[in-house]
């Protein structure tokens, strides 16, 4: 795909680009989870990036120049992620790197970005950017972080599902963010997390963990990731059988790339999920959402238009599309011409304050905090109804705001 995109982006095919100061393509590196536990996300991140690239180049590229995306597999591994970043920035001569989702890869790579002074725009959800853990070269403008997500949704959980919550989460940085920030948000709403069950992200069977769920649990909050997510949800259903069970509130991570109507998931009927971007086309879908869905090749049920069994990671992959268009806006605001303007690009993005709902931002309007390098958007709570996810609640932007924990703009480059 990268080679194909690069070939299409050559100036020969875009005579309109000759007015740019340079006809040389802008090269963007993409740190791709093609293999490893993030592979299901990586497959759709690559498709989304390629679709967005086509739209961008058809509209004239960036600053009158065609754009290429060079994809490199990081194996969803922190050490490999840092190596890939270096390769993209040096051997491939990329102007910046973007695309990573899994938080341990982001945390392992960010120091390399600061060392090389190359912008790193992540499509993750961890609180590591906004917490101040990382550096001025690392930004997250295309998707909200876990702290904002859970703060926005905790009121719905405690008011509608129950106040005594058991959490089941992956035992690495992303899961720890859920553990820490939902526990605090739940307490602020008068609820209580009575048990926290951490599971290794490479686990393949989960039945032995379920007896740890306290009998008095009213809500099970689950946010598993990795290739065994379908097994996790099926085994949870088998554990409770047809008898009484707590209410279920899941982050869609537990079922990303999995058909809700899969055999063995019938017990999920009536349960609730967080979605940043609703997988099933909703009745009030905007024209921008329809354009995006068609461009990426996703049907009304959230699967590939060419294969209904190939379910998209729809709640996350929009971040790739939106981040690419933030890059475009930032480069144009900075008058970006090449690597010498990388600092100007970071400063231009830091000066942004809001993104309007549009073709460039189909998930919805957002605010951006240049001090913390973090975007804030709407969150959706969907309910399984008739084997489909139907949105029943949408948070406001303000629901997810929290006090700044860092001001990257005061840090040196």
Secondary structure, 3 states (H helix, E strand, C coil): CHHHHHHHCCHHHCHHHHHCCCCCCEEEEEEECCCCCCHHHHHHHHHHHHHHHHHHHHCCCECCECEEEEEEECCCCHHHHHHHHHHHHCCCCCCEEECCCCHHHHHHHHHHHHHHCCCEECCCCCCCCCCCCCCCCEEECCCCCHHHHHHHHHHHHHHHCCCEEEEEEECCHHHHHHHHHHHHHHHHCCCEEEEEEEECCCCCCCHHHHCCCCCCCCEEEEECCCCCHHHHHHHHHHHHCCCCCCEEEEEHHHHCCCCCCCCCCHHHCCCEEEECCCCCCCCCCCHHHHHHHHHHCECCCCEECCEEEEECCHHHHHHHHHHHHHHHHHHHHHCCCCHHHHHHHHHHHHCCCEECCCCCCCCCCEEEECCCCEEECCCEEEEEECCEEEEEEECCCHHHCCCCCCCHHHCCC
